[in-house]
Amino acid sequence: MKRTLGSQGRRLFWSIYGRYAWDEQQDPTRIYPPPAQIVTILAGRRIRHGARVLDAGCGTGNYARALAQAGYAVVAMDFAPGMLVKAQAKSAGPTARFALLAADLNAGITFPDGYFDHVMSISVLQTLVDPLAVLHEFRRVLKPGGTLILSLPKRNAAVLTQPLTQVIRGRVDQLQRRTPGKILLVVVKALADRYHRGARWTVADATAMLQAANFVPRSIEEGPQILAVALRSQE
């Protein structure tokens, strides 16, 4: 029962945060990598026009919209209804349409083997019960040779090393419109980032995890987060 309530509480928080605060923060390092960089990475891996991309944990749809506009067939999934509400608004128009799916990655992915050409998951794995199991699911739904792009929080992230008051002040300052409710959401999120014992990675950790899931790492770079690009092995 506790686990169910915890899951429901996380869904409720992310729904409210996504609907009212996520897109309000204008820090360019918070959305990392920028959507244009994902488009560039996949442009070098384009398998065919309209290649299928799974945006696993799509948030408010910034990446899905950019990929759809670049000509990909995108399925964007998230477990928080409020996130999907915001993403739905971004899927309007003939050049930005993408499919939306309410789904929890902890429960698996309801697509057949080898369905997608590419899978991306931006700052999501740390929120999951078993990140390695989800990586195996990503591998299952990818075609042989398909691309996986991950953005992972670092062990030495600023939110862990800087004074907490400085982190909170910086995030509040980034809000476009500062209302008491939005400030409260930002404070709660900063506290969760600081004290939640979710997974965090080094470059070596990310490499080892990808290899354990039978991916072939192509590049793993450390910026505001760790950006990893890997291929599904042909086996």
N, C-alpha and C positions, 0 to 999 in steps of 0.2 A: 504493500500500500504506500509506504514512504517513497519508494522509487517512482510509482505512478504519479503521486502528488508532486514530486520533484520535477518530473517531466512536464506536467501540466503547468507548473509555475514558470519553468523556463520558456515554454511556448507562449504563455501570457506576457512575460516580460519582453521577449523578442518581438512579439506582435506590437506591443505598445511602443517600444523603442524604435522599431522599424517604421511605424506609421508616423511618429511625431518627431523623432530626433535624428535618425540615421543620416538623411540627406541634408539636414540642417547644418552639419559640421563641415567646415570648409578647409580642413587641414589636408593638404595633398598627400602627406605621408600616411594618413589613416586608411585611405583607399589605395592599397599597394598589392600588386603593381597597378598602374592606371589602366583602364580598359583598352586604350589604344595600344599599349604594349602587348597585351594578350592577342589582339588582332594581328600585330606584327609577327609575333611568334608563330601563330597558326598559319599566317600567309606563307611562311616558308615551308609549311608542312601540308599545304592544300592538296588533298587527295583527289577531289573532284568538286565541281561546282555544287553548292548546296550540301556539302558534307555535314553530317550530323554531329552536333556538339551537345553534351550534357553539362549544364551548369549546376553542379551539385551543391546546394546551399546558396541559392542565387541572391538572397537578401532582397534589396529593393529593385533589382533588375538592371543595374548599370552595365554590367558585363554582358548580360544577355542581349540588351538593346544594341550595344556596339557590335557584337558578333552578328546579330541579325542584319544590321545595316551593311555589314561587310559581305553578306551573301550566304551565311551559314544557316542551316536548319537547326534551330536551337530549342532544346527542351530545358526549361528552367524549373528546378524543384526547390522547395523550402518547406520546413515544418511549421513556420509561423504565419498564420493567416494575415496578420498586419503587414508583414513583408510582402506577401503576394498581392495584397491590395495595391500597394505602391508600385509593384512591378507591373501589374495589369495596366495601369495608366501609361506606362512607358512602352507597352507593346502595341499601342495604337498606331495606325498609319501603315501604308503599303510597304514601306522599306524597313520597318522596325518590328514586324510581327514575330512573336515567338510563343511557343506553347508553355503553359504554366501547369505545374503539378504540385499538389499538396502531399508531401511525403516526408517521413522521418528516415534518415539514412541509417539510423540504428536498427531499423526493421528490414534492411535490405533494399534492393532496387528492383522494381517490377518491370524490367525490360529483359528481352532474351539475350543470350550470349552473343557477343560480337555485334551488337546493334549500333554502337556509336563509333565514329571515326576519331573523335577527340572527347576527353573528359577534363573539366576544370573544376577546382574546388578551392575557393579563396577564403582563407582564414576560417575554416570550418572544422578541420580534423580535431583541433584541441577541445571542441565542445562535445565530442562523441565518446560513447562508452568504450569502444574498442577500435581505435584508429586503424590498426593493422587489418582487422576483419573488413573494414570498409574499403581499404585499399584493394583487398582481394576482390571485392564486389566491383570496384572500378575496373579492375583487370578483366573480370568476367564479361562485362558489358562492352568492353573495347574490342575492336577488330585487331587481329595480329598486326603489329607495327603501328598501332594507334598511339596518339599522343595523350599524355597526362600532364596537366599543369597544376601545381599546388603552391599556395602561399601559406606559410607556417609561422606562427609566432616564435620569436627567439627567446632563448633562456636569459639573455642579457638585455631584454627590451627596456626601453626608457621607462615604461610604466612600473617596472620592478626596481629600477636603479635611481630614478629621480625622486625627490621628496613628493609625497602624495599630494600635498597642497599645491605644489607647482603643476603637477599633472592635471589636477582638477581645474585649476585656474586657467590653464592653457586650453583645455577642452571647452570650458564655458565661454572663453573669449572667442572661440571659433564658431559659436552658434550664430546663425544669421539673425534669429529673433529670440531674445532671451526672455522666456516666461518662467515662472516658478516651476511649472510642471516639467518643462524641458531641462531646466537646470537640475532638478531632482533626478531625472532619468540619466543625465550625464554623470552625476555624482555616483549613483548606484552602479553604473557600468564601470566607472573607474575603480570603485571598490572591488567589484567582481574581478576585474582584470588583475588587480593587485593580489587578492587573497584567494581566489579560486584555484584549486590545485589541479588544473587541467594540464595537459601535456604541453611542453615547450621543447624546442629542438635547437641543436647546433647543426652545422653543415654535415658533420660526421654522422650525427643521429639520423638526419634526413636521408643521407645516402644509404645507411644500413637498413632503415625501414623500407625504402623503396626496393632494395635488393631482396629483402626478406619476402616481399610480395611479388617477386619475380618480374620487377620492372628493370629496365636498363636506363640508369641515369644518363642524361645528355648534358645538362648543365644545372648547377646548384649554386646560387649566388646569394650573398648576404647583403640586404639593404635594410629598410625599416622592418621588413620581415624576410624570411628565407624564401626565395623563389626557386622552385625546382621544376625542371622539365625532364620528363622521362618517356620512354617508349615501352609499349607492351611487347614482351618478347614474342618471338614467332612460334614458340613451343605450344 
